[in-house]
């Protein structure tokens, strides 16, 4: 992937995160939570646990319908420094 493509992808991610955190009075809002994992299997396991937990919490509170979407997003924004 070229540097300009990486920069463009990073910009899109930053814009999406900004939009997802905006809420307006009287309008449904997007609730956003992020976690950082460096291992894809751990991320996928945690993603499933989070979805199930949110559905269960909503059901206990009588909130229906609920839409939950989680995903593991691969990114080069954070690098593991082994020094």
SELO-837690 format. One record per residue: residue in three letters; x, y, z of N, C-alpha, C in turn. Coordinates in pm, whole numbers, plus 50000, padded with zeros to 5 digits. Atoms other than C-alpha are relative to their C-alpha. Layout:
<nodes>
alaXYZXYZXYZ;...
</nodes>
This chain:
<nodes>
unk500864988350000500005000050000500905012350000;unk499194987950010501415034149906499775009150120;unk500124990749886502005061750161498755008649989;unk501194991650015499215083050013498734992050030;unk501165008349968496775053850039499884997950150;unk500025001649854497775048250404499515012950067;unk500434987249943497335085250479498525002149978;unk501434998650029493925085150310499164991050088;unk500745009349915492795054450503499985004850145;unk499934994749863493965069850831499065011950015;unk500894988549995492065101850752498544995650004;unk501375005150001488865082450676499644994550138;unk500265005649867489165063851007499795011250101;unk500124988949905489685096351200498685007449980;unk501274993150027486685112851030498834991550049;unk501085008649955484475082551098499905000250152;unk500034999749853485485082451465499415013150049;unk500564987149961484655119551490498495000149981;unk501445000250028481225114951329499284990650096;unk500675009749914480445084451542499855004950143;unk500094995049864481005104151862499085012150014;unk500884988449996478695132951770498584995450032;unk501415002849975475215132651917499255013150008;unk500834988050000472365157351889498834997750096;unk501135001549907469665163952151498754995049928;unk501245005250056466505144052084500194990049888;unk499735009350110468185121851825500694987650057;unk499255011849957469385086151862501495002649981;unk498564997450012473095086251918500774987049986;unk499095011250015475975063451843500864999450124;unk499145002249885477695049352146501274993249950;unk498745005250053481345042852079500954996450113;unk498975004549907483875022952277501084993249919;unk498895006150074487305012452159500944992950097;unk498995007349926489794987052285501144997049903;unk498825002650082493314980652158500544986250031;unk499445013549988494484944952099501054998349893;unk498955002550098497654933751925499964985749947;unk500135013950039496444898151868498594998049946;unk501335001250063493584891051624499094989750067;unk500905009549932492254859351796499455005650131;unk500494994049876492034878052129498975010749969;unk500944989650041490304906951952498654993949963;unk501245006450043487734883951792499244994150118;unk500645005749881487054866252122499365011150084;unk500514988849921486614899252305498805006549930;unk501084994050079484394912752023498704992450023;unk501195008349980481964883752064499475001650143;unk500404998149860481954887452444499295013550019;unk500594986749989481164924652412498605000249940;unk501335000250064478274918952169498994992650088;unk500925007749916476724892152389499665007550128;unk500244992349878477124913652700499075011749977;unk500874988750030475474943652536498564995649974;unk501355005250025472514923152411499344995750131;unk500555004549871472064907652758499645011950088;unk500284988249918472284941552933498765007349950;unk501184993450058469714956452693498744992150033;unk501165008449970467364926952746499595001350146;unk500294998449857467624930453126499325013350030;unk500584986849980466704967353096498735002149917;unk501214999150082463834960352855500165008849877;unk499734991850120465474979052568499954990949879;unk500155008050121464344965352235499395008749893;unk498885007450057465324967351953501345006650033;unk498634995449979469074970651996500824995749880;unk499095003350110471604972051716501415001650052;unk498605000049956475164962851807500844995049885;unk499075004450103477984960751559501415002250051;unk498614999049958481534953151659500884994049893;unk499075005750096484574945651454501425002450047;unk498584998349976488304941751473500565007149878;unk499494991550107489984968551268501524999450000;unk498545000750011493524961551153500535013849965;unk499474986650022495624992751164501505000050025;unk498574998049979499235003551141500245012850080;unk499854987649924498585034151361500794997850128;unk499305003049876500045016851667500994988849970;unk498935009650028503314997751653500554995050132;unk499395005849881504684974051914501495002949996;unk498584996949992508104986352022500664989750091;unk499365010949924510224956752132501365003950057;unk498694995949948513184977452253500025000750150;
</nodes>
